Every structure is written in C-alpha cells, then in structure tokens.
Amino acid sequence: MSATTSLRVQKHRAALRAAGLRPVQIWVPDTRRAGFAEECRRQSLSLHNDAHERETLEQLASVADTEGWQ
C-alpha cells in the first residue's frame, strides 16, 4: 500500500470515528467450504412444518416493510 493510499485510509477511518462510529470485525460461515450447502439444507429441512418456525415467520411477515418490493 502506498503512502498516499495509507494516508487516505487513515483519514477516512478518522472521519468515521469522529462521526461516532467504530470498526467491528464479524466472522461468518465460509460459504465456499465443502459441506456448507448440505448443512444449510439439513437445517432448513429440520424446520419444515415446525410450529415455532411458522409462528416466527408469520410474526416477521406481519411487521416487515415490503412496500415497493417486486
């Protein structure tokens, strides 16, 4: 990284901090990992016809703002 790029990044981060923001690192599952899709499918199927899941989805649908969605 060149000095000018480093300085620009430093200024940008300082501006964000001045605006009251702070950096946060988030670790998420690696979707490229072998078995990821299969595990998603397994978890989805385990919720099929689950009463609590249906109730949760209905509650989310009742409060969702979908105006303008296609």
PyMOL Python script that loads the backbone (N, CA, C, O; Angstrom):
from pymol import cmd

cmd.read_pdbstr("""\
ATOM      1  N   MET A   1       0.867  -1.182   0.000  1.00  0.00           N
ATOM      2  CA  MET A   1       0.000   0.000   0.000  1.00  0.00           C
ATOM      3  C   MET A   1       0.904   1.232   0.000  1.00  0.00           C
ATOM      4  O   MET A   1       1.807   1.347   0.829  1.00  0.00           O
ATOM      5  N   SER A   2       0.666   2.114  -0.896  1.00  0.00           N
ATOM      6  CA  SER A   2       1.494   3.314  -0.967  1.00  0.00           C
ATOM      7  C   SER A   2       1.181   4.250   0.191  1.00  0.00           C
ATOM      8  O   SER A   2       0.158   4.119   0.863  1.00  0.00           O
ATOM      9  N   ALA A   3       2.083   5.193   0.404  1.00  0.00           N
ATOM     10  CA  ALA A   3       1.913   6.155   1.500  1.00  0.00           C
ATOM     11  C   ALA A   3       0.650   6.985   1.313  1.00  0.00           C
ATOM     12  O   ALA A   3      -0.044   7.281   2.286  1.00  0.00           O
ATOM     13  N   THR A   4       0.343   7.365   0.068  1.00  0.00           N
ATOM     14  CA  THR A   4      -0.845   8.189  -0.156  1.00  0.00           C
ATOM     15  C   THR A   4      -2.124   7.388   0.107  1.00  0.00           C
ATOM     16  O   THR A   4      -3.093   7.913   0.655  1.00  0.00           O
ATOM     17  N   THR A   5      -2.113   6.119  -0.288  1.00  0.00           N
ATOM     18  CA  THR A   5      -3.281   5.272  -0.022  1.00  0.00           C
ATOM     19  C   THR A   5      -3.444   5.068   1.480  1.00  0.00           C
ATOM     20  O   THR A   5      -4.554   5.132   2.010  1.00  0.00           O
ATOM     21  N   SER A   6      -2.337   4.824   2.154  1.00  0.00           N
ATOM     22  CA  SER A   6      -2.369   4.626   3.603  1.00  0.00           C
ATOM     23  C   SER A   6      -2.895   5.867   4.307  1.00  0.00           C
ATOM     24  O   SER A   6      -3.706   5.768   5.227  1.00  0.00           O
ATOM     25  N   LEU A   7      -2.438   7.022   3.878  1.00  0.00           N
ATOM     26  CA  LEU A   7      -2.902   8.274   4.478  1.00  0.00           C
ATOM     27  C   LEU A   7      -4.390   8.489   4.221  1.00  0.00           C
ATOM     28  O   LEU A   7      -5.120   8.928   5.110  1.00  0.00           O
ATOM     29  N   ARG A   8      -4.840   8.179   2.998  1.00  0.00           N
ATOM     30  CA  ARG A   8      -6.256   8.342   2.659  1.00  0.00           C
ATOM     31  C   ARG A   8      -7.130   7.418   3.528  1.00  0.00           C
ATOM     32  O   ARG A   8      -8.178   7.834   4.021  1.00  0.00           O
ATOM     33  N   VAL A   9      -6.692   6.170   3.708  1.00  0.00           N
ATOM     34  CA  VAL A   9      -7.433   5.222   4.551  1.00  0.00           C
ATOM     35  C   VAL A   9      -7.457   5.716   5.993  1.00  0.00           C
ATOM     36  O   VAL A   9      -8.487   5.655   6.664  1.00  0.00           O
ATOM     37  N   GLN A  10      -6.319   6.203   6.457  1.00  0.00           N
ATOM     38  CA  GLN A  10      -6.222   6.715   7.834  1.00  0.00           C
ATOM     39  C   GLN A  10      -7.186   7.890   8.041  1.00  0.00           C
ATOM     40  O   GLN A  10      -7.867   7.962   9.064  1.00  0.00           O
ATOM     41  N   LYS A  11      -7.243   8.801   7.079  1.00  0.00           N
ATOM     42  CA  LYS A  11      -8.153   9.951   7.168  1.00  0.00           C
ATOM     43  C   LYS A  11      -9.609   9.499   7.159  1.00  0.00           C
ATOM     44  O   LYS A  11     -10.435  10.003   7.919  1.00  0.00           O
ATOM     45  N   HIS A  12      -9.905   8.543   6.290  1.00  0.00           N
ATOM     46  CA  HIS A  12     -11.274   8.029   6.203  1.00  0.00           C
ATOM     47  C   HIS A  12     -11.707   7.409   7.532  1.00  0.00           C
ATOM     48  O   HIS A  12     -12.806   7.670   8.021  1.00  0.00           O
ATOM     49  N   ARG A  13     -10.839   6.595   8.103  1.00  0.00           N
ATOM     50  CA  ARG A  13     -11.151   5.964   9.397  1.00  0.00           C
ATOM     51  C   ARG A  13     -11.297   6.998  10.504  1.00  0.00           C
ATOM     52  O   ARG A  13     -12.161   6.866  11.371  1.00  0.00           O
ATOM     53  N   ALA A  14     -10.468   8.012  10.477  1.00  0.00           N
ATOM     54  CA  ALA A  14     -10.570   9.079  11.479  1.00  0.00           C
ATOM     55  C   ALA A  14     -11.901   9.810  11.343  1.00  0.00           C
ATOM     56  O   ALA A  14     -12.525  10.152  12.348  1.00  0.00           O
ATOM     57  N   ALA A  15     -12.336  10.049  10.120  1.00  0.00           N
ATOM     58  CA  ALA A  15     -13.618  10.717   9.896  1.00  0.00           C
ATOM     59  C   ALA A  15     -14.773   9.855  10.408  1.00  0.00           C
ATOM     60  O   ALA A  15     -15.723  10.367  11.001  1.00  0.00           O
ATOM     61  N   LEU A  16     -14.684   8.555  10.177  1.00  0.00           N
ATOM     62  CA  LEU A  16     -15.735   7.660  10.673  1.00  0.00           C
ATOM     63  C   LEU A  16     -15.771   7.660  12.203  1.00  0.00           C
ATOM     64  O   LEU A  16     -16.844   7.701  12.805  1.00  0.00           O
ATOM     65  N   ARG A  17     -14.602   7.614  12.818  1.00  0.00           N
ATOM     66  CA  ARG A  17     -14.546   7.661  14.291  1.00  0.00           C
ATOM     67  C   ARG A  17     -15.101   8.993  14.811  1.00  0.00           C
ATOM     68  O   ARG A  17     -15.815   9.027  15.813  1.00  0.00           O
ATOM     69  N   ALA A  18     -14.768  10.076  14.125  1.00  0.00           N
ATOM     70  CA  ALA A  18     -15.271  11.394  14.525  1.00  0.00           C
ATOM     71  C   ALA A  18     -16.793  11.459  14.417  1.00  0.00           C
ATOM     72  O   ALA A  18     -17.440  12.227  15.129  1.00  0.00           O
ATOM     73  N   ALA A  19     -17.360  10.647  13.523  1.00  0.00           N
ATOM     74  CA  ALA A  19     -18.808  10.599  13.362  1.00  0.00           C
ATOM     75  C   ALA A  19     -19.456   9.677  14.395  1.00  0.00           C
ATOM     76  O   ALA A  19     -20.668   9.464  14.377  1.00  0.00           O
ATOM     77  N   GLY A  20     -18.629   9.132  15.298  1.00  0.00           N
ATOM     78  CA  GLY A  20     -19.166   8.288  16.366  1.00  0.00           C
ATOM     79  C   GLY A  20     -19.223   6.814  16.016  1.00  0.00           C
ATOM     80  O   GLY A  20     -19.887   6.044  16.710  1.00  0.00           O
ATOM     81  N   LEU A  21     -18.549   6.406  14.965  1.00  0.00           N
ATOM     82  CA  LEU A  21     -18.546   5.002  14.565  1.00  0.00           C
ATOM     83  C   LEU A  21     -17.252   4.337  15.014  1.00  0.00           C
ATOM     84  O   LEU A  21     -16.254   5.008  15.278  1.00  0.00           O
ATOM     85  N   ARG A  22     -17.282   3.035  15.094  1.00  0.00           N
ATOM     86  CA  ARG A  22     -16.079   2.283  15.418  1.00  0.00           C
ATOM     87  C   ARG A  22     -16.047   1.016  14.576  1.00  0.00           C
ATOM     88  O   ARG A  22     -17.098   0.485  14.215  1.00  0.00           O
ATOM     89  N   PRO A  23     -14.852   0.527  14.261  1.00  0.00           N
ATOM     90  CA  PRO A  23     -14.753  -0.690  13.449  1.00  0.00           C
ATOM     91  C   PRO A  23     -15.112  -1.927  14.262  1.00  0.00           C
ATOM     92  O   PRO A  23     -14.804  -2.020  15.450  1.00  0.00           O
ATOM     93  N   VAL A  24     -15.762  -2.865  13.603  1.00  0.00           N
ATOM     94  CA  VAL A  24     -16.136  -4.129  14.239  1.00  0.00           C
ATOM     95  C   VAL A  24     -15.798  -5.251  13.266  1.00  0.00           C
ATOM     96  O   VAL A  24     -16.098  -5.162  12.075  1.00  0.00           O
ATOM     97  N   GLN A  25     -15.177  -6.302  13.776  1.00  0.00           N
ATOM     98  CA  GLN A  25     -14.861  -7.451  12.930  1.00  0.00           C
ATOM     99  C   GLN A  25     -15.921  -8.523  13.164  1.00  0.00           C
ATOM    100  O   GLN A  25     -16.226  -8.855  14.309  1.00  0.00           O
ATOM    101  N   ILE A  26     -16.476  -9.060  12.095  1.00  0.00           N
ATOM    102  CA  ILE A  26     -17.520 -10.078  12.193  1.00  0.00           C
ATOM    103  C   ILE A  26     -17.060 -11.320  11.450  1.00  0.00           C
ATOM    104  O   ILE A  26     -16.658 -11.244  10.289  1.00  0.00           O
ATOM    105  N   TRP A  27     -17.118 -12.453  12.115  1.00  0.00           N
ATOM    106  CA  TRP A  27     -16.772 -13.724  11.498  1.00  0.00           C
ATOM    107  C   TRP A  27     -18.057 -14.422  11.082  1.00  0.00           C
ATOM    108  O   TRP A  27     -18.972 -14.579  11.890  1.00  0.00           O
ATOM    109  N   VAL A  28     -18.127 -14.833   9.844  1.00  0.00           N
ATOM    110  CA  VAL A  28     -19.310 -15.502   9.307  1.00  0.00           C
ATOM    111  C   VAL A  28     -18.909 -16.837   8.697  1.00  0.00           C
ATOM    112  O   VAL A  28     -17.740 -17.037   8.366  1.00  0.00           O
ATOM    113  N   PRO A  29     -19.856 -17.751   8.545  1.00  0.00           N
ATOM    114  CA  PRO A  29     -19.530 -19.039   7.933  1.00  0.00           C
ATOM    115  C   PRO A  29     -18.979 -18.856   6.519  1.00  0.00           C
ATOM    116  O   PRO A  29     -19.413 -17.970   5.782  1.00  0.00           O
ATOM    117  N   ASP A  30     -18.028 -19.697   6.155  1.00  0.00           N
ATOM    118  CA  ASP A  30     -17.437 -19.664   4.820  1.00  0.00           C
ATOM    119  C   ASP A  30     -18.338 -20.443   3.879  1.00  0.00           C
ATOM    120  O   ASP A  30     -18.410 -21.670   3.946  1.00  0.00           O
ATOM    121  N   THR A  31     -19.027 -19.721   3.000  1.00  0.00           N
ATOM    122  CA  THR A  31     -19.985 -20.360   2.088  1.00  0.00           C
ATOM    123  C   THR A  31     -19.305 -21.205   1.030  1.00  0.00           C
ATOM    124  O   THR A  31     -19.968 -21.973   0.333  1.00  0.00           O
ATOM    125  N   ARG A  32     -17.975 -21.078   0.895  1.00  0.00           N
ATOM    126  CA  ARG A  32     -17.231 -21.872  -0.089  1.00  0.00           C
ATOM    127  C   ARG A  32     -16.759 -23.208   0.483  1.00  0.00           C
ATOM    128  O   ARG A  32     -16.260 -24.064  -0.247  1.00  0.00           O
ATOM    129  N   ARG A  33     -16.919 -23.375   1.773  1.00  0.00           N
ATOM    130  CA  ARG A  33     -16.429 -24.572   2.448  1.00  0.00           C
ATOM    131  C   ARG A  33     -17.218 -25.806   2.006  1.00  0.00           C
ATOM    132  O   ARG A  33     -18.431 -25.743   1.806  1.00  0.00           O
ATOM    133  N   ALA A  34     -16.519 -26.910   1.860  1.00  0.00           N
ATOM    134  CA  ALA A  34     -17.179 -28.165   1.499  1.00  0.00           C
ATOM    135  C   ALA A  34     -18.229 -28.506   2.557  1.00  0.00           C
ATOM    136  O   ALA A  34     -17.953 -28.433   3.755  1.00  0.00           O
ATOM    137  N   GLY A  35     -19.403 -28.869   2.125  1.00  0.00           N
ATOM    138  CA  GLY A  35     -20.470 -29.263   3.039  1.00  0.00           C
ATOM    139  C   GLY A  35     -21.361 -28.125   3.497  1.00  0.00           C
ATOM    140  O   GLY A  35     -22.359 -28.361   4.177  1.00  0.00           O
ATOM    141  N   PHE A  36     -21.020 -26.884   3.136  1.00  0.00           N
ATOM    142  CA  PHE A  36     -21.817 -25.747   3.597  1.00  0.00           C
ATOM    143  C   PHE A  36     -23.251 -25.839   3.088  1.00  0.00           C
ATOM    144  O   PHE A  36     -24.195 -25.727   3.870  1.00  0.00           O
ATOM    145  N   ALA A  37     -23.418 -26.043   1.787  1.00  0.00           N
ATOM    146  CA  ALA A  37     -24.764 -26.106   1.197  1.00  0.00           C
ATOM    147  C   ALA A  37     -25.567 -27.259   1.788  1.00  0.00           C
ATOM    148  O   ALA A  37     -26.760 -27.118   2.057  1.00  0.00           O
ATOM    149  N   GLU A  38     -24.916 -28.385   1.987  1.00  0.00           N
ATOM    150  CA  GLU A  38     -25.606 -29.550   2.562  1.00  0.00           C
ATOM    151  C   GLU A  38     -26.076 -29.263   3.986  1.00  0.00           C
ATOM    152  O   GLU A  38     -27.169 -29.671   4.380  1.00  0.00           O
ATOM    153  N   GLU A  39     -25.247 -28.559   4.750  1.00  0.00           N
ATOM    154  CA  GLU A  39     -25.638 -28.221   6.121  1.00  0.00           C
ATOM    155  C   GLU A  39     -26.791 -27.222   6.128  1.00  0.00           C
ATOM    156  O   GLU A  39     -27.683 -27.317   6.971  1.00  0.00           O
ATOM    157  N   CYS A  40     -26.783 -26.267   5.201  1.00  0.00           N
ATOM    158  CA  CYS A  40     -27.912 -25.325   5.084  1.00  0.00           C
ATOM    159  C   CYS A  40     -29.197 -26.085   4.786  1.00  0.00           C
ATOM    160  O   CYS A  40     -30.243 -25.825   5.383  1.00  0.00           O
ATOM    161  N   ARG A  41     -29.103 -27.017   3.867  1.00  0.00           N
ATOM    162  CA  ARG A  41     -30.277 -27.822   3.504  1.00  0.00           C
ATOM    163  C   ARG A  41     -30.761 -28.641   4.700  1.00  0.00           C
ATOM    164  O   ARG A  41     -31.963 -28.709   4.956  1.00  0.00           O
ATOM    165  N   ARG A  42     -29.836 -29.263   5.432  1.00  0.00           N
ATOM    166  CA  ARG A  42     -30.203 -30.072   6.592  1.00  0.00           C
ATOM    167  C   ARG A  42     -30.935 -29.224   7.627  1.00  0.00           C
ATOM    168  O   ARG A  42     -31.962 -29.635   8.167  1.00  0.00           O
ATOM    169  N   GLN A  43     -30.395 -28.034   7.896  1.00  0.00           N
ATOM    170  CA  GLN A  43     -31.030 -27.159   8.884  1.00  0.00           C
ATOM    171  C   GLN A  43     -32.390 -26.669   8.407  1.00  0.00           C
ATOM    172  O   GLN A  43     -33.334 -26.583   9.193  1.00  0.00           O
ATOM    173  N   SER A  44     -32.490 -26.350   7.130  1.00  0.00           N
ATOM    174  CA  SER A  44     -33.778 -25.897   6.581  1.00  0.00           C
ATOM    175  C   SER A  44     -34.825 -26.993   6.674  1.00  0.00           C
ATOM    176  O   SER A  44     -35.965 -26.747   7.069  1.00  0.00           O
ATOM    177  N   LEU A  45     -34.430 -28.203   6.308  1.00  0.00           N
ATOM    178  CA  LEU A  45     -35.383 -29.324   6.364  1.00  0.00           C
ATOM    179  C   LEU A  45     -35.791 -29.642   7.795  1.00  0.00           C
ATOM    180  O   LEU A  45     -36.911 -30.094   8.034  1.00  0.00           O
ATOM    181  N   SER A  46     -34.894 -29.412   8.749  1.00  0.00           N
ATOM    182  CA  SER A  46     -35.234 -29.700  10.146  1.00  0.00           C
ATOM    183  C   SER A  46     -36.317 -28.753  10.664  1.00  0.00           C
ATOM    184  O   SER A  46     -36.985 -29.055  11.653  1.00  0.00           O
ATOM    185  N   LEU A  47     -36.491 -27.599   9.993  1.00  0.00           N
ATOM    186  CA  LEU A  47     -37.516 -26.628  10.401  1.00  0.00           C
ATOM    187  C   LEU A  47     -38.822 -26.783   9.632  1.00  0.00           C
ATOM    188  O   LEU A  47     -39.810 -26.116   9.940  1.00  0.00           O
ATOM    189  N   HIS A  48     -38.828 -27.648   8.645  1.00  0.00           N
ATOM    190  CA  HIS A  48     -40.027 -27.858   7.837  1.00  0.00           C
ATOM    191  C   HIS A  48     -41.183 -28.326   8.729  1.00  0.00           C
ATOM    192  O   HIS A  48     -41.042 -29.292   9.480  1.00  0.00           O
ATOM    193  N   ASN A  49     -42.306 -27.645   8.642  1.00  0.00           N
ATOM    194  CA  ASN A  49     -43.510 -27.940   9.445  1.00  0.00           C
ATOM    195  C   ASN A  49     -43.301 -27.753  10.941  1.00  0.00           C
ATOM    196  O   ASN A  49     -44.035 -28.330  11.743  1.00  0.00           O
ATOM    197  N   ASP A  50     -42.310 -26.954  11.326  1.00  0.00           N
ATOM    198  CA  ASP A  50     -42.086 -26.667  12.747  1.00  0.00           C
ATOM    199  C   ASP A  50     -43.014 -25.525  13.173  1.00  0.00           C
ATOM    200  O   ASP A  50     -42.994 -24.453  12.569  1.00  0.00           O
ATOM    201  N   ALA A  51     -43.816 -25.748  14.198  1.00  0.00           N
ATOM    202  CA  ALA A  51     -44.807 -24.756  14.632  1.00  0.00           C
ATOM    203  C   ALA A  51     -44.152 -23.448  15.066  1.00  0.00           C
ATOM    204  O   ALA A  51     -44.645 -22.370  14.734  1.00  0.00           O
ATOM    205  N   HIS A  52     -43.060 -23.533  15.796  1.00  0.00           N
ATOM    206  CA  HIS A  52     -42.385 -22.316  16.267  1.00  0.00           C
ATOM    207  C   HIS A  52     -41.807 -21.523  15.091  1.00  0.00           C
ATOM    208  O   HIS A  52     -41.863 -20.294  15.068  1.00  0.00           O
ATOM    209  N   GLU A  53     -41.254 -22.245  14.123  1.00  0.00           N
ATOM    210  CA  GLU A  53     -40.704 -21.570  12.943  1.00  0.00           C
ATOM    211  C   GLU A  53     -41.817 -20.879  12.162  1.00  0.00           C
ATOM    212  O   GLU A  53     -41.645 -19.745  11.714  1.00  0.00           O
ATOM    213  N   ARG A  54     -42.938 -21.540  11.996  1.00  0.00           N
ATOM    214  CA  ARG A  54     -44.075 -20.952  11.276  1.00  0.00           C
ATOM    215  C   ARG A  54     -44.555 -19.697  11.996  1.00  0.00           C
ATOM    216  O   ARG A  54     -44.831 -18.681  11.359  1.00  0.00           O
ATOM    217  N   GLU A  55     -44.655 -19.765  13.313  1.00  0.00           N
ATOM    218  CA  GLU A  55     -45.092 -18.611  14.110  1.00  0.00           C
ATOM    219  C   GLU A  55     -44.108 -17.450  13.955  1.00  0.00           C
ATOM    220  O   GLU A  55     -44.518 -16.299  13.806  1.00  0.00           O
ATOM    221  N   THR A  56     -42.832 -17.751  13.990  1.00  0.00           N
ATOM    222  CA  THR A  56     -41.807 -16.716  13.835  1.00  0.00           C
ATOM    223  C   THR A  56     -41.894 -16.066  12.460  1.00  0.00           C
ATOM    224  O   THR A  56     -41.835 -14.841  12.352  1.00  0.00           O
ATOM    225  N   LEU A  57     -42.034 -16.870  11.408  1.00  0.00           N
ATOM    226  CA  LEU A  57     -42.135 -16.341  10.058  1.00  0.00           C
ATOM    227  C   LEU A  57     -43.386 -15.491   9.877  1.00  0.00           C
ATOM    228  O   LEU A  57     -43.345 -14.463   9.202  1.00  0.00           O
ATOM    229  N   GLU A  58     -44.489 -15.911  10.473  1.00  0.00           N
ATOM    230  CA  GLU A  58     -45.723 -15.126  10.395  1.00  0.00           C
ATOM    231  C   GLU A  58     -45.566 -13.795  11.104  1.00  0.00           C
ATOM    232  O   GLU A  58     -46.039 -12.768  10.617  1.00  0.00           O
ATOM    233  N   GLN A  59     -44.900 -13.808  12.259  1.00  0.00           N
ATOM    234  CA  GLN A  59     -44.680 -12.572  13.002  1.00  0.00           C
ATOM    235  C   GLN A  59     -43.773 -11.623  12.205  1.00  0.00           C
ATOM    236  O   GLN A  59     -44.037 -10.423  12.131  1.00  0.00           O
ATOM    237  N   LEU A  60     -42.716 -12.163  11.617  1.00  0.00           N
ATOM    238  CA  LEU A  60     -41.831 -11.331  10.809  1.00  0.00           C
ATOM    239  C   LEU A  60     -42.568 -10.750   9.603  1.00  0.00           C
ATOM    240  O   LEU A  60     -42.377  -9.584   9.256  1.00  0.00           O
ATOM    241  N   ALA A  61     -43.400 -11.554   8.973  1.00  0.00           N
ATOM    242  CA  ALA A  61     -44.158 -11.086   7.801  1.00  0.00           C
ATOM    243  C   ALA A  61     -45.127  -9.972   8.197  1.00  0.00           C
ATOM    244  O   ALA A  61     -45.379  -9.060   7.409  1.00  0.00           O
ATOM    245  N   SER A  62     -45.667 -10.043   9.403  1.00  0.00           N
ATOM    246  CA  SER A  62     -46.642  -9.037   9.829  1.00  0.00           C
ATOM    247  C   SER A  62     -46.011  -7.671  10.101  1.00  0.00           C
ATOM    248  O   SER A  62     -46.699  -6.652  10.045  1.00  0.00           O
ATOM    249  N   VAL A  63     -44.716  -7.641  10.395  1.00  0.00           N
ATOM    250  CA  VAL A  63     -44.063  -6.372  10.709  1.00  0.00           C
ATOM    251  C   VAL A  63     -43.099  -5.918   9.612  1.00  0.00           C
ATOM    252  O   VAL A  63     -42.535  -4.827   9.696  1.00  0.00           O
ATOM    253  N   ALA A  64     -42.910  -6.739   8.598  1.00  0.00           N
ATOM    254  CA  ALA A  64     -41.966  -6.409   7.531  1.00  0.00           C
ATOM    255  C   ALA A  64     -42.484  -5.272   6.667  1.00  0.00           C
ATOM    256  O   ALA A  64     -43.669  -5.219   6.339  1.00  0.00           O
ATOM    257  N   ASP A  65     -41.600  -4.374   6.304  1.00  0.00           N
ATOM    258  CA  ASP A  65     -41.947  -3.281   5.403  1.00  0.00           C
ATOM    259  C   ASP A  65     -41.508  -3.707   4.003  1.00  0.00           C
ATOM    260  O   ASP A  65     -40.334  -3.580   3.653  1.00  0.00           O
ATOM    261  N   THR A  66     -42.438  -4.208   3.212  1.00  0.00           N
ATOM    262  CA  THR A  66     -42.121  -4.697   1.872  1.00  0.00           C
ATOM    263  C   THR A  66     -42.681  -3.791   0.770  1.00  0.00           C
ATOM    264  O   THR A  66     -42.739  -4.171  -0.399  1.00  0.00           O
ATOM    265  N   GLU A  67     -43.084  -2.604   1.168  1.00  0.00           N
ATOM    266  CA  GLU A  67     -43.631  -1.673   0.171  1.00  0.00           C
ATOM    267  C   GLU A  67     -42.582  -1.367  -0.890  1.00  0.00           C
ATOM    268  O   GLU A  67     -41.444  -1.022  -0.575  1.00  0.00           O
ATOM    269  N   GLY A  68     -42.975  -1.495  -2.126  1.00  0.00           N
ATOM    270  CA  GLY A  68     -42.084  -1.227  -3.238  1.00  0.00           C
ATOM    271  C   GLY A  68     -41.272  -2.419  -3.694  1.00  0.00           C
ATOM    272  O   GLY A  68     -40.541  -2.325  -4.680  1.00  0.00           O
ATOM    273  N   TRP A  69     -41.383  -3.544  -2.996  1.00  0.00           N
ATOM    274  CA  TRP A  69     -40.665  -4.764  -3.414  1.00  0.00           C
ATOM    275  C   TRP A  69     -41.373  -5.373  -4.593  1.00  0.00           C
ATOM    276  O   TRP A  69     -42.590  -5.243  -4.727  1.00  0.00           O
ATOM    277  N   GLN A  70     -40.647  -6.020  -5.426  1.00  0.00           N
ATOM    278  CA  GLN A  70     -41.255  -6.715  -6.559  1.00  0.00           C
ATOM    279  C   GLN A  70     -41.118  -8.211  -6.383  1.00  0.00           C
ATOM    280  O   GLN A  70     -41.569  -8.976  -7.235  1.00  0.00           O
TER     281      GLN A  70
END
""", "prot")
cmd.dss("prot")
cmd.show_as("cartoon", "prot")
cmd.util.cbc("prot")
cmd.orient("prot")
